[in-house]
Amino acid sequence: METTIEKTIQKTLSKLRVQNLNNGTSTGSNFFGNGETIESFSPVDGRLIAKVTTTTKDDFETVIEIAQNAFKTWRLKPAPQRGEIVRQFGLKLRELKQPLGELVSYEMGKSLQEGLGEVQEMIDICDFAVGLSRQLQGSTLHSERPGHRMYDQYHPLGIVGIISAFNFPVAVWAWNTALAWIAGDVCIWKASEKAPLCSIACQNIIADVLKENNLPEGISCIVNGDYKVGEYMTTDKRVALISATGSIRMGKIVAKTVAERLGRSLLELGGNNAIIVTPDADIKMTIIGAVFGAVGTAGQRCTSTRRLIIHESIYDKVKNSLVDAYKQLSIGNPLDENNHVGPLIDKAAVEMYKNALQQVVEEGGNLVVKGGVLSGEGYESGCYVKPAIAEAENHFEIVQNETFAPVLYLLKYSGDVENAIEIQNGVVQGLSSAIMTNNLREAEKFLSQAGSDCGIANVNIGTSGAEIGGAFGGEKETGGGRESGSDAWKVYMRRQTNTINYTTELPLAQGIKFDL
């Protein structure tokens, strides 16, 4: 007898045309794949959702050839016309927001609200890209030579390879591909092997748009498989840009490989994000921001709050308020909107979570909310854990490293806000940061050159929940990449400087004389 979840998911898979057995290689609506089969299990209930055939080297060669041919057509379309295709894609996403959000929730394990929110991010980046398609601006420059005009402009790169992680199985692809498309590029996407069905669902949606507009299917391609499939892209000179989201370890490998062939890379890697809580903080706002940042997506965001740096004068008050808030968390089926926390992605993630709790104690920390693995009815997948809070020191090895799980470390500081900023910056990652304070001087110090060294620095909001309009990314070992808003579009294009001589003479720069 089918459960309510099974009935919902069957309808979802049907609406998205994601069947029980899928080929995980595609150029448009043409799905194929001759590699091994990988199975996608849901961390929600442990059930097998579907099987996906992976991409072989020969399959990849086919994809590259079709993408190259598509680029020859796509790059000649005026940018506003490319924007029109992205607009239509955004409309399709609006129609399918509910089922795609449900698939994200079920295959990845994040709450339905977050799954729907991720699809909304896709819609938002489409809207942003449509407007941007009429604003790919260069600059007019003054030449030092009379009768000359200079300007710079931007042209498409070619093939953009996108490697995404399981925690945002659709949004990160959209951040990249919407901008790449309006730039005139074509895209090849390798989704995480832990959430392959989401990529197939997205490919079905854009394939319909391309077909309806009589455009080449190779504008959007997907490949599926493990890191070996990713290596096909990173080592291939025909892929002009690699945008990779994942761990620092993975990013260093990608950066080295792509650099060796003098290609371009955009890296979005690990975060070890902190919120500084000063004596002038609004405690209620602090608790809301810290709890959502720490337990949202079960702590599996690159922007998840890992460290809370609290002034000693309010430390106990904040700690006690957090403990009370954690008692109110509801953990369970993420498709049930009454639950705040869903499962971790798989049992390997559960082991990482358990090891982190053990290590922080071994290093001298104290668990104030002990956590633990949940079992029994509703937790049959073995992937549900309790969010934990530990008192710790910033120099602990476990605190210095990112644990992709709902573990929050409480750190105490004394003296001025400069001391807290030093603690916050005292890690190798540099993605997101925040300060909770109503003191203008503290806020401005945090945002100054001597303040946060992260790519994202917030005042009186948490570390997660970035908006589409701002460039997203981080510094140091987070990789230095920027996606989404602002002028992030430039990374998907090549810059060209042009000089036009409209005289009958040929004066040389810097007044050099060369008479014949």
N, C-alpha and C positions, 0 to 999 in steps of 0.2 A: 504494500500500500504506500503510495507516494505521500511524502510529507509536504507541508506548506512550502518549505524552502525549495524542495525539488520541483514542485509545480511552478513556482515563480521563476526558477532558473531555466526550466524547459521553455517557458514562454520567452524569456530573455534571449536565450540562444537562438530561438526561431526568428525573432524580430531582427537579430543582428546577423542572421544566416551563418552562424557558427555551429557547425555540425559536430557529431561525435568523433569523426576522424577527419583531420584537416591536413592538407599539404601546407607546410610552413614557409614556402618560397612563393613570391608573387611579383609579377609586373602588372599592375592594374588588377583586372579581374581574372587574369590568367594564373591560376594557382598550380604549382607543381612542387616537386621535391623528391629526391631519390636517396636521402640520407636515412639515418637511424630514426626510430620513433621515440619521442619523449612524451611523457605523460604529465598532464596538468592536474594536480590534486588541489582541492580547495582546503585551505587551512581552517575554514569555518566548520566543516563537518567531516573532513578527511576523505570525501568522496572523489572519485575520478570524474573530472568534468569532460575531458576529451583528450585525444592523442594528436600529436602534431609531428609531421614528417620533417626532418631537418634538412638543411641546405648542404649539398656537396660542393666540392670545388668546381665541378663542371656546371652545376646549377648556378653558382656564383658568376661564372664566366658569361652565362646566358643573360643574367641580370645586368651585368656591366654593359654588355653590348646593346641591350634594349634601352638602358638608361642613357648611354651615349647618344644613340640615335634620337631619343626623345629630346635631349638637351638642344640639339640642332634646331628643332622646331620651337621649343618653349622659350629659348633665349631671345628669339626674334619677336615674340609677342610684346607689345607695349606693356609697361609695368601696370598701368591701370586695368588692362585686360586680364593680366595675371591676378590682379586684386579681385576682379569679378569672380574668378574661379574660387578663390579663397572665401569670398562672401557666400557663394553657393554652398561650399563645404560647411561653413558656419551655420547656415540654415538647416542643413541635414542633421548637424549635431544637435540643434535645438529640438528637432523632431524626435531624435533618438536618445535624448539626454537621460531619460529614466532607465531604459534597458542597458545602455552603456554604463551608466553609474552603478547599476546592479551587478553587472559583470565585473567591473573593477572591484567592487566590494567583495564579491564572492570568490574571485580568483586570487585577489591579493590579501583580503582580510580586513581592510580598513572599514570604518563605519559607513553606512549608506550615505549619511550626510556628507562625509568627506569624499565618497565616490562621486556623488552628484556634483560636489564642489569642484572636483578635478575636471569633470566634463565642462563645467562652467568656465574654468580656466581656459580650456580649449576654445570655447566660444569667444571668450574675451580676447584671446590672442588673435583670433581670426578678425575680429572687429578692428583691433589695433593695426593689423597688417593691411587690411583694406585701405584704411586712411593713409598708411605709410606708403602704399603703392603709388600715390601721387606726390610723394615728398622725398624721393630718393635724391637728395640735393647734393650737388657739388658746389665749388666756390669759383667765383670769377676773381682773377688775380691781376695785379698791375705789373706789366713787364717793364724792365729797365731800358728796353729798346723801343725807339719810336716806331709807330706803325705796327705794333705787335699786340696781340691779345693772348692772355694765358687763362686757363681754367683747369680745374680737375673734375673728374667724373668717375662714376663707379659702374663696373660691368659684372655680370655673373661669373662665378668661379667655375661651375661645371657640376660635377657630382659631389654631393654632400653626404657623408656617411654618419649615421646617428646610432650611437650605442646607448641604450637607456637601461635604467635599473628597475627592479621590481616594485619599489615603493611608490613610484608615480608612473604606472604602466602606460598611461596615455598622454598626460599633460606635458611632460618634458619633450616628448616627440613633437607635439603640436607647437610648443614654444619655438623649436628649431625649424620645423618644416614649414610653418606658415610664413616665417620671415624668409627662409630660403626660397620658397616658391615665388614670392613677390619680387625677390631679387633676381629671378630668372634661372635659379638652380633646379636640378632634379635631385631626388633624395632616395637613399637606400637605408632602410631602418632595420637594425638588429635589436629586437626587444629582449628583455631578460627571459632566459629559459624557464624562469619561475612563474612567468605570467604571459605565455605566448598567445593565448586566445584573444587577449585585448588587442594585440597588433593585427590579428586577422580580422577582427571586427572593424577596426579603424580602416583597414585597407579596403574592405567591402564598401564602406561609406564613400571614401574618396574615389574609388573605382567607378561608382555610379555617376559621380559628378563629371569625371573625365570622359566617360562614355557619352553622357548626355550632351557634351560640348564638342564631340568629335576630336578629342585631343589624345596624344600618344599615351598609352598606358604606363610607359616607363618613367613618367614624371614622378610617380610614387611607387616604390618597390619595397618589399620586405624580405628579409632572410631570417631564419630561425636556427637556433642551436646554441652550443656552449661557447666558451672563449675562442675555440678554434675558428668558428665562423667569424667572430670579430676580427681575428687575425687576417682573414682574407681581405678585409677592408683596410686595416691599419698598415699593411705592407704593400698595398696596391697604389702605384703612382697615379692611376687614373681617378682615384678618389681625392679630390682637391683639399677637402676639409674633413676632419674627423671631430665630431662633437661627442664627447664621452662623459657619461655620468656614472659614478660608482665610487669605489674605495680609493684611498690614496695609493695603495699598492698597485691597483689596476691602472690608475692614472699615470703613475711613473713609467709603467711598461708602455702604455700607449704613447706618452710624450716622447720617450726615447725612440720608439719604433718609427713614429711619424717624422720626427726630426731627422733621423738618419736618411730619409728620402727627401728631405727639405719640404715636406708637406706642412699643412697648417693643422693645428689642433685647438679645440675649445674644451677646456676641462672643468667639470663641476664635480668636485670630490668631497671628502669627508668634512664634517663640521664637529666642533666641540663647544657648543654655543652656551653663553653665560648671560644671566640677568644679574645686574648689580642692584642691590636693594639698599638705599641710603636711609638715614634717619628721617628724611623728609618725604619718604615714599607714602603713597596711598596704599595701605595694606590690603584693602579689599581688591583693588585693581591688580595688585601684585600677585595675590593668590590665584585669581582667575587666569592671568597671563601665564604664570608659572605652571599651573596644573595642566592647562590645555597644551602648552608647549612641551611638557614632559610626557604626557600620556596620549596625546593625539597621535593617530596612526600607530598606536602601541609603541611609541618611541622610535618609530622607524622612518623618521624624516631626517634629511640632512640638516634641516633647521631646528630639529627638536632641542628643547632646553635640557642640557646635560648638567650644568652647574648653576647653582644659586649662590651668589656671593653677597653675604648679608652683614651689615654693620653689627658689631657686638652689642650695641645698646638696644637693638630690636630683634636680635637673633632668636631668643626663646619665643617671643611673640609670633614671629613669622613661622618658626618651626612648628609650634603647636597648632597654628591655623592650618598649615599644610596637612598635618596629621589628621585633623578633623575633616578636611576636605577630601582626603583620600578615602576616608571611611564611607563617603557618599557615592563613590564611583561604582557604576554598574558594569560588570564584565560579562560579555556573552556574544551571541550571534550578532554580527555587525549589521545584518539586514533589518534587525529590530531597532528602530530609532530610539528606543528607551535606553539602549546600552551606550555607554561612553567609550568603552575599550573593547576592541575585537582581539583576534589572535595574532601571534607572530606568524611570519610567512611560512615557517616550517620547523621541524624538530631540531635542525641544526642551529637555528636561531635561539631556540629554547635552551640548548646546551650553552651557547654563548652567554645568555642571560644568567644562567645558574653559575657559570664560572666567574662572571663579573661580581656577583654577590659574595661568592666565596673569597675572591681575591681582595675585595675591599676590606673585608674583616681581617684577613691575614696581614694586610698592610697596616692595620691599626684603626680602621674605621669602625663605625657603630651604626647598625641598622636600626633606624627609628620606625620605619615601616618595612617589615621583613620581606614582603613579597612571597614568592612561591609559585609552583606549577599547580594549575587547577585540574581536577579530574572529576569523573562522574557524568551524570546526565547533562547534555549540552556542551560538554567539553571533550567529546570522544576523539577529536582529532589530535589531542595531546599538544596543541599549540597555544593554549591559553595560559597566561601568567598574570600574577598580581603586580601592578606597579609598585616599585620599591623606592624608599628614600634612605640615603646613607649619609651620616656625618663623615667628612673626610678632609684630607689636605690636598692642595692643588698639586703637590709634587708626587703624589701617589702615582705609580705606573698606570693603574687602572683608570685613574681620573684623566691622565694625559692622553689616553687613547679613547677613540669613539666606540661605545658599545651600542649597537643598533637594537635597543630594547628600552622599555620604560624604567630606567634607573636614573634617579636624580640625586646629585651629590650636593650637600650643603657645606659651604665653605664660609668661614668667619673672617671678617677683616676689622681692623681698628684704625683710628686716625682719619685722615682726609680721603676724599674720593680717589685721589691719585694712587693710593695703595690698592684700592679695589681694581682700578684699571690695570695696574701692573699684574695683578693676579689673573684678571681676565685675559690679558694678552700673553700670559705665560704658558701657552700651548702652541703646537706647531700648526694647528688649523686656524683659519681666519674667515669663516663664513658669515655667521650672523651673531649679533650682540644686542643687548638692550640695557637700559638703565631705568629704574623706577625712582623718580624724584620729582618734587615740586619746587626744587631749588634751581633757579635759572643758571646760576654759576656752575653748579655740578653738571647740568645738562649740556651746557656749552663746552665745558672742559672735556666731557665725554666725546663730543663731536669734533673736537679740535684736532690739530696735527699731533698733539701729545695725548690724544684720547684712544678710542678703540681702533685697533689695527685690522678690523674686519671689513669685508666688502659691504656688509649691511650693518647699520648702527641705528637703533630705534630708541625713542624716548617715550616712556609710559605706554608702550605696547610690548608684547612678548617677542621672542626670536623667530617664530614661525608665522606664516600667513602673508607672504610677500604679494604685492600687487603687480599686475601685468605691466602697468605703465613705467615701472622703474626697472633698471637693469639688475638682473639677478646673478649673483656670483660672489666669490670670495678670494682672499689673498693667501699668501704663504702656501702651505701644502694643500690648501683647498683648490689650487690650480690656476687662479687668476682669470678664469673665463667669465664672460658675461652673456647672458641670454635674455630673451624677452624684450623689455621696453627700452626707453631712452634711445641711444644710438647703437644698440647692440646689433642692428641690421648690418653694420659695416663689415663685420667679420665674415659675412656670407658673400662678400663681393670683393673684387680686386679694384684697386685704385689706380687711376691713370691721369697723368698730367699732360695737358695739350697746349701747344704754342702755335699760334697762327700768325703768319707774316702777310699783311695785306698791302705791302709796298712793292716797289720794283727793285729794291736793293736788298742786300743780305748783310745787315750789321751783325757782328758777333757779340756775344755776352761779355761782360767785363771790359768792353772797349778794345778787345783784341783786334789787331789788324792782320789781314791775310789777303793781300792783293795779288791777283794773277795778271 
